[in-house]
């Protein structure tokens, strides 16, 4: 799973955090079926999902608010501007809260994302910062007999899972010739997880990655041939207490 070409997967077997992708930020999703390890490295054996987010565009300001059952509340903000000198900026934020159906099942999700970029005729550079706070109470399972009495109740009144993630990314691309393009992304992602399920638990991740690549595109009778030369380097540190 990629976001604008940035890996959302972890070097461990932990699932990618899809909650880090705000629906309002998505422009499209590209699906590549089958093994793609040559272009995308390890963990791409079954296919690739590349989520493309919206880039800074013409002046836009959008505010949405909503509510629903179980005290569900939602507020989103999206603002974008592209200036004539090539500089663009986009900011999005979202806050969702709900008590949800079960006891001890409240959720509180906050997300903010800022993108700055500069485009010129031969390339572009960009910087992105994202912050996510995702707090969730965990009601746990119920025996069948208790579920028949009151399926909303919870026997795990202290269980919760909180996750805070900060991601910073810089990169760019430059057209060396009409056929060859040089691209590079540098990403740092810090995740701090705290929770309680029968006992306190902690899971912290520090991940840094860089992926310089030289891409050549050549027109052929049967279509465009693409040649990619590059390196994917990732360093990850974990702290896991359970």
C-alpha positions as a Markdown table, in Angstrom:
| # | Residue | x | y | z |
|---|---|---|---|---|
| 1 | Unk | 0.0 | 0.0 | 0.0 |
| 2 | Unk | 1.5 | 3.3 | -1.1 |
| 3 | Unk | 0.4 | 6.9 | -0.6 |
| 4 | Unk | 1.8 | 9.1 | -3.5 |
| 5 | Unk | 4.5 | 6.4 | -3.9 |
| 6 | Unk | 5.4 | 6.4 | -0.2 |
| 7 | Unk | 5.1 | 3.0 | 1.5 |
| 8 | Unk | 2.4 | 2.7 | 4.1 |
| 9 | Unk | 3.5 | -0.9 | 4.9 |
| 10 | Unk | 5.8 | -1.6 | 7.8 |
| 11 | Unk | 9.0 | -3.7 | 7.6 |
| 12 | Unk | 7.4 | -5.9 | 10.2 |
| 13 | Unk | 4.2 | -7.9 | 9.7 |
| 14 | Unk | 2.1 | -5.1 | 11.2 |
| 15 | Unk | -0.7 | -4.0 | 8.9 |
| 16 | Unk | -0.5 | -0.6 | 7.2 |
| 17 | Unk | -2.4 | 2.1 | 9.0 |
| 18 | Unk | -5.2 | 2.9 | 6.5 |
| 19 | Unk | -6.6 | 5.4 | 9.1 |
| 20 | Unk | -3.8 | 7.7 | 8.1 |
| 21 | Unk | -5.5 | 8.3 | 4.8 |
| 22 | Unk | -8.3 | 10.9 | 5.0 |
| 23 | Unk | -11.0 | 10.3 | 2.4 |
| 24 | Unk | -11.2 | 14.0 | 1.6 |
| 25 | Unk | -7.5 | 13.9 | 0.5 |
| 26 | Unk | -7.9 | 11.1 | -2.0 |
| 27 | Unk | -7.9 | 12.0 | -5.7 |
| 28 | Unk | -7.8 | 8.4 | -7.1 |
| 29 | Unk | -6.5 | 4.9 | -6.3 |
| 30 | Unk | -4.3 | 3.0 | -8.7 |
| 31 | Unk | -4.5 | -0.8 | -8.5 |
| 32 | Unk | -1.7 | -2.9 | -9.9 |
| 33 | Unk | -2.5 | -6.6 | -9.9 |
| 34 | Unk | 0.1 | -9.4 | -9.5 |
| 35 | Unk | 3.7 | -9.3 | -8.3 |
| 36 | Unk | 5.5 | -6.0 | -8.6 |
| 37 | Unk | 8.6 | -6.6 | -6.5 |
| 38 | Unk | 10.9 | -5.3 | -9.2 |
| 39 | Unk | 9.5 | -1.8 | -9.1 |
| 40 | Unk | 8.2 | -1.6 | -5.5 |
| 41 | Unk | 10.5 | -4.0 | -3.5 |
| 42 | Unk | 9.5 | -6.4 | -0.8 |
| 43 | Unk | 5.8 | -6.9 | 0.3 |
| 44 | Unk | 4.6 | -6.2 | -3.3 |
| 45 | Unk | 4.2 | -9.9 | -4.1 |
| 46 | Unk | 0.4 | -9.8 | -4.3 |
| 47 | Unk | -0.1 | -6.4 | -6.0 |
| 48 | Unk | 0.1 | -2.7 | -5.2 |
| 49 | Unk | -2.5 | -0.1 | -4.1 |
| 50 | Unk | -1.2 | 3.4 | -4.7 |
| 51 | Unk | -3.4 | 6.1 | -3.2 |
| 52 | Unk | -2.9 | 9.4 | -5.0 |
| 53 | Unk | -3.8 | 12.4 | -2.9 |
| 54 | Unk | -5.0 | 15.8 | -4.1 |
| 55 | Unk | -2.2 | 18.3 | -4.9 |
| 56 | Unk | -2.4 | 22.1 | -4.4 |
| 57 | Unk | -4.6 | 23.5 | -7.1 |
| 58 | Unk | -6.7 | 26.6 | -7.7 |
| 59 | Unk | -8.1 | 28.6 | -4.7 |
| 60 | Unk | -10.4 | 26.3 | -2.8 |
| 61 | Unk | -12.0 | 26.4 | 0.6 |
| 62 | Unk | -14.3 | 23.7 | 1.8 |
| 63 | Unk | -15.8 | 23.1 | 5.3 |
| 64 | Unk | -18.1 | 20.2 | 6.2 |
| 65 | Unk | -19.9 | 19.3 | 9.4 |
| 66 | Unk | -22.0 | 16.3 | 10.1 |
| 67 | Unk | -23.6 | 14.2 | 12.9 |
| 68 | Unk | -25.4 | 11.0 | 13.5 |
| 69 | Unk | -26.6 | 8.4 | 15.9 |
| 70 | Unk | -24.5 | 7.3 | 18.9 |
| 71 | Unk | -23.4 | 10.9 | 19.3 |
| 72 | Unk | -21.4 | 10.8 | 16.1 |
| 73 | Unk | -19.9 | 14.2 | 15.1 |
| 74 | Unk | -17.6 | 15.1 | 12.2 |
| 75 | Unk | -15.9 | 18.3 | 11.1 |
| 76 | Unk | -13.5 | 18.6 | 8.1 |
| 77 | Unk | -11.6 | 21.5 | 6.5 |
| 78 | Unk | -9.9 | 21.6 | 3.1 |
| 79 | Unk | -8.0 | 24.6 | 1.7 |
| 80 | Unk | -5.8 | 24.9 | -1.4 |
| 81 | Unk | -4.1 | 27.5 | -3.4 |
| 82 | Unk | -1.8 | 27.6 | -6.5 |
| 83 | Unk | 0.0 | 30.9 | -7.0 |
| 84 | Unk | 1.2 | 32.2 | -10.4 |
| 85 | Unk | 4.9 | 31.8 | -9.4 |
| 86 | Unk | 4.6 | 28.0 | -9.2 |
| 87 | Unk | 4.2 | 27.8 | -5.4 |
| 88 | Unk | 1.3 | 25.7 | -4.1 |
| 89 | Unk | -0.1 | 24.9 | -0.7 |
| 90 | Unk | -2.8 | 22.6 | 0.6 |
| 91 | Unk | -4.1 | 22.0 | 4.1 |
| 92 | Unk | -6.7 | 19.5 | 5.3 |
| 93 | Unk | -7.9 | 18.7 | 8.7 |
| 94 | Unk | -10.6 | 16.3 | 10.1 |
| 95 | Unk | -12.0 | 15.7 | 13.6 |
| 96 | Unk | -14.4 | 12.7 | 14.2 |
| 97 | Unk | -15.9 | 11.7 | 17.5 |
| 98 | Unk | -18.5 | 9.1 | 18.4 |
| 99 | Unk | -19.7 | 7.1 | 21.4 |
| 100 | Unk | -20.5 | 4.2 | 19.0 |
| 101 | Unk | -22.8 | 1.3 | 19.6 |
| 102 | Unk | -21.2 | -0.6 | 22.5 |
| 103 | Unk | -20.2 | 0.6 | 26.0 |
| 104 | Unk | -16.5 | 1.5 | 26.3 |
| 105 | Unk | -16.4 | 2.0 | 22.5 |
| 106 | Unk | -15.9 | 5.7 | 22.1 |
| 107 | Unk | -13.6 | 7.0 | 19.3 |
| 108 | Unk | -11.8 | 10.3 | 18.9 |
| 109 | Unk | -9.9 | 10.8 | 15.6 |
| 110 | Unk | -7.9 | 13.9 | 14.6 |
| 111 | Unk | -6.0 | 14.4 | 11.4 |
| 112 | Unk | -4.1 | 17.3 | 9.9 |
| 113 | Unk | -2.0 | 17.4 | 6.7 |
| 114 | Unk | 0.0 | 20.3 | 5.1 |
| 115 | Unk | 1.6 | 20.1 | 1.7 |
| 116 | Unk | 3.8 | 22.8 | 0.1 |
| 117 | Unk | 5.3 | 22.5 | -3.3 |
| 118 | Unk | 7.0 | 24.4 | -6.1 |
| 119 | Unk | 6.7 | 23.5 | -9.8 |
| 120 | Unk | 8.7 | 24.8 | -12.7 |
| 121 | Unk | 9.0 | 23.6 | -16.3 |
| 122 | Unk | 11.6 | 20.9 | -15.7 |
| 123 | Unk | 10.5 | 19.6 | -12.3 |
| 124 | Unk | 9.1 | 20.1 | -8.8 |
| 125 | Unk | 10.0 | 19.9 | -5.1 |
| 126 | Unk | 7.6 | 19.4 | -2.2 |
| 127 | Unk | 7.4 | 19.1 | 1.6 |
| 128 | Unk | 4.6 | 17.4 | 3.5 |
| 129 | Unk | 3.8 | 17.1 | 7.2 |
| 130 | Unk | 1.0 | 14.9 | 8.6 |
| 131 | Unk | -0.2 | 14.4 | 12.2 |
| 132 | Unk | -2.8 | 11.8 | 13.3 |
| 133 | Unk | -4.2 | 11.1 | 16.8 |
| 134 | Unk | -6.4 | 8.1 | 16.8 |
| 135 | Unk | -7.9 | 7.1 | 20.2 |
| 136 | Unk | -10.3 | 4.2 | 20.6 |
| 137 | Unk | -11.9 | 2.4 | 23.5 |
| 138 | Unk | -12.2 | -1.4 | 23.1 |
| 139 | Unk | -15.4 | -3.1 | 24.3 |
| 140 | Unk | -14.1 | -6.6 | 23.8 |
| 141 | Unk | -16.1 | -9.8 | 23.2 |
| 142 | Unk | -19.2 | -10.9 | 25.1 |
| 143 | Unk | -20.4 | -14.4 | 26.0 |
| 144 | Unk | -23.6 | -15.4 | 24.1 |
| 145 | Unk | -25.7 | -15.4 | 27.2 |
| 146 | Unk | -24.7 | -11.8 | 28.2 |
| 147 | Unk | -25.1 | -10.7 | 24.6 |
| 148 | Unk | -28.7 | -11.8 | 24.6 |
| 149 | Unk | -29.3 | -9.8 | 27.8 |
| 150 | Unk | -27.6 | -6.6 | 26.6 |
| 151 | Unk | -25.4 | -6.6 | 23.5 |
| 152 | Unk | -24.2 | -3.1 | 24.2 |
| 153 | Unk | -22.5 | -3.9 | 27.5 |
| 154 | Unk | -18.8 | -4.4 | 27.9 |
| 155 | Unk | -16.8 | -6.5 | 30.3 |
| 156 | Unk | -13.6 | -4.6 | 29.4 |
| 157 | Unk | -14.2 | -1.2 | 30.9 |
| 158 | Unk | -10.5 | -0.2 | 30.9 |
| 159 | Unk | -9.4 | -1.5 | 27.5 |
| 160 | Unk | -8.2 | 1.1 | 24.9 |
| 161 | Unk | -5.8 | 1.6 | 22.0 |
| 162 | Unk | -4.4 | 5.0 | 21.3 |
| 163 | Unk | -2.0 | 5.8 | 18.4 |
| 164 | Unk | -0.3 | 9.0 | 17.5 |
| 165 | Unk | 1.6 | 9.2 | 14.2 |
| 166 | Unk | 3.7 | 12.1 | 12.8 |
| 167 | Unk | 5.0 | 11.8 | 9.2 |
| 168 | Unk | 7.4 | 14.3 | 7.5 |
| 169 | Unk | 8.4 | 13.9 | 3.8 |
| 170 | Unk | 10.4 | 15.9 | 1.3 |
| 171 | Unk | 11.2 | 15.1 | -2.3 |
| 172 | Unk | 11.0 | 16.1 | -5.9 |
| 173 | Unk | 11.7 | 15.3 | -9.5 |
| 174 | Unk | 13.8 | 16.8 | -12.3 |
| 175 | Unk | 13.7 | 16.1 | -16.0 |
| 176 | Unk | 17.3 | 15.5 | -17.1 |
| 177 | Unk | 16.3 | 14.9 | -20.7 |
| 178 | Unk | 13.0 | 14.4 | -22.5 |
| 179 | Unk | 13.4 | 10.6 | -21.7 |
| 180 | Unk | 15.1 | 10.6 | -18.3 |
| 181 | Unk | 13.8 | 11.8 | -15.0 |
| 182 | Unk | 15.5 | 11.9 | -11.6 |
| 183 | Unk | 13.2 | 11.4 | -8.6 |
| 184 | Unk | 13.8 | 11.1 | -4.8 |
| 185 | Unk | 11.7 | 11.0 | -1.6 |
| 186 | Unk | 12.9 | 11.1 | 2.0 |
| 187 | Unk | 10.4 | 10.1 | 4.6 |
| 188 | Unk | 10.4 | 10.0 | 8.4 |
| 189 | Unk | 7.5 | 8.4 | 10.3 |
| 190 | Unk | 7.1 | 8.2 | 14.1 |
| 191 | Unk | 4.3 | 6.2 | 15.7 |
| 192 | Unk | 3.6 | 6.0 | 19.4 |
| 193 | Unk | 1.0 | 3.4 | 20.5 |
| 194 | Unk | -0.4 | 3.1 | 24.0 |
| 195 | Unk | -3.1 | 0.7 | 25.2 |
| 196 | Unk | -4.5 | -1.6 | 27.7 |
| 197 | Unk | -5.9 | -5.1 | 27.1 |
| 198 | Unk | -5.6 | -7.2 | 30.3 |
| 199 | Unk | -2.3 | -5.4 | 30.9 |
| 200 | Unk | -0.7 | -2.1 | 29.7 |
| 201 | Unk | 1.0 | -2.3 | 26.3 |
| 202 | Unk | 3.2 | -0.1 | 24.2 |
| 203 | Unk | 4.3 | -0.1 | 20.6 |
| 204 | Unk | 6.6 | 2.6 | 19.2 |
| 205 | Unk | 8.0 | 2.7 | 15.7 |
| 206 | Unk | 10.6 | 5.0 | 14.2 |
| 207 | Unk | 10.9 | 4.6 | 10.4 |
| 208 | Unk | 13.2 | 6.4 | 7.9 |
| 209 | Unk | 13.3 | 5.7 | 4.2 |
| 210 | Unk | 14.9 | 7.2 | 1.1 |
| 211 | Unk | 14.4 | 6.0 | -2.5 |
| 212 | Unk | 16.4 | 7.8 | -5.2 |
| 213 | Unk | 15.6 | 6.6 | -8.7 |
| 214 | Unk | 16.3 | 7.3 | -12.3 |
| 215 | Unk | 13.4 | 6.7 | -14.6 |
| 216 | Unk | 13.6 | 6.4 | -18.4 |
| 217 | Unk | 10.5 | 6.3 | -20.7 |
| 218 | Unk | 10.9 | 5.3 | -24.3 |
| 219 | Unk | 8.2 | 5.2 | -27.0 |
| 220 | Unk | 7.9 | 1.9 | -28.8 |
| 221 | Unk | 5.6 | 0.5 | -31.4 |
| 222 | Unk | 3.8 | -1.5 | -28.8 |
| 223 | Unk | 3.6 | 1.3 | -26.2 |
| 224 | Unk | 5.9 | 3.1 | -23.8 |
| 225 | Unk | 8.8 | 1.1 | -22.3 |
| 226 | Unk | 9.9 | 2.2 | -18.8 |
| 227 | Unk | 13.3 | 1.6 | -17.2 |
| 228 | Unk | 13.8 | 2.3 | -13.5 |
| 229 | Unk | 17.1 | 2.3 | -11.7 |
| 230 | Unk | 17.1 | 3.1 | -8.0 |
| 231 | Unk | 17.4 | 2.1 | -4.4 |
| 232 | Unk | 14.9 | 1.7 | -1.6 |
| 233 | Unk | 16.6 | 2.1 | 1.8 |
| 234 | Unk | 14.6 | 1.7 | 5.0 |
| 235 | Unk | 15.7 | 1.8 | 8.6 |
| 236 | Unk | 13.2 | 0.9 | 11.3 |
| 237 | Unk | 13.4 | 0.8 | 15.1 |
| 238 | Unk | 10.7 | -0.8 | 17.2 |
| 239 | Unk | 9.8 | -0.8 | 20.9 |
| 240 | Unk | 7.2 | -3.3 | 21.9 |
| 241 | Unk | 6.1 | -3.9 | 25.4 |
| 242 | Unk | 3.1 | -6.3 | 26.0 |
